[in-house]
Each structure stands twice: as structure tokens, then as C-alpha cells.
């Protein structure tokens, strides 16, 4: 079963980093479109806003990674269907059934 996540990316920070020529931003030769390389990871614990995933810009190489540092641009959390929760054993728990 697929898992859906939702969240946000800060467009202002993304544009600022593109203007600063962050190494994660690349222009496609043929289409002329810009693409941003990112790293996404799942944290063991949710933050105070309930987010469990973070998005940072992915620097082009180790040298640039040390220079540019971690640039956080977004966060995500798992979407849930009302009344259905995923339990630790992988089964779904229904917490609003009338019986």
C-alpha cells in the first residue's frame, strides 16, 4: 500500500538559493527548465509541528556541501485517512468504529 505525505516547500528560500547559485540548482540543456536536487529523510520523531520528513538542498559534491551547509527548504508529514491509523505492526487500526 502506498503512503502519502504532504507538506510545504519555502519558495522564497528556494528562489534566494537559486539567485545565490547554489550547486543544487541546474538548468536542463534541452528544455531550459530549472531543476533542484534535494535530499529527503524521515525522522524517528515528529517535530513540534507534527512533521516527520525534512527537505534540504542537495549540494553537487562534498566540497560544496561543506561550503554551502544544510539549507532546509521544506518539511512533510504522513497523510492519514480520518479514523484509520497505521500501527507499529503494519496493520491498520480503526479507532472510530461503533463497536
NORMO-V839542 format. One record per pair of residues at least 4 apart in sequence whose ideal C-beta (glycine too) atoms are under 7 Angstrom apart, sorted by the first residue. I is the first residue (numbers start at 1). J is the second residue. Records with the same first field share a line. If there is no record, write none. Layout:
I=J ; J
This chain:
3=78
4=79
5=53 ; 76 ; 77 ; 78 ; 79
6=76 ; 77 ; 79
7=51 ; 53 ; 74 ; 75 ; 76 ; 77
8=74
9=14 ; 55 ; 73 ; 74
10=14 ; 73 ; 74
11=15
12=16
13=17 ; 73
14=18 ; 36 ; 73
15=19
16=20
17=22 ; 25 ; 57 ; 71
18=22 ; 25 ; 34
22=57 ; 68 ; 71
23=59 ; 60 ; 64 ; 68
24=36 ; 37 ; 57 ; 58 ; 59 ; 60
25=34 ; 36
26=35
27=32 ; 34
28=32 ; 33 ; 35
36=57
37=58
38=55 ; 56 ; 57 ; 58
39=56 ; 58
40=53 ; 55
41=53 ; 54
42=52 ; 53
43=52 ; 54
46=50 ; 51 ; 52
47=51
50=77
51=75 ; 76 ; 77
52=77 ; 78
53=75 ; 76
54=72 ; 75
55=73 ; 74 ; 75
56=70 ; 71 ; 72 ; 73
57=71 ; 73
59=64 ; 65 ; 68
60=64
61=65
62=66
63=67
64=68
80=84 ; 85
83=94 ; 95 ; 96
84=92 ; 94
85=92 ; 93 ; 95
86=92
87=91 ; 93
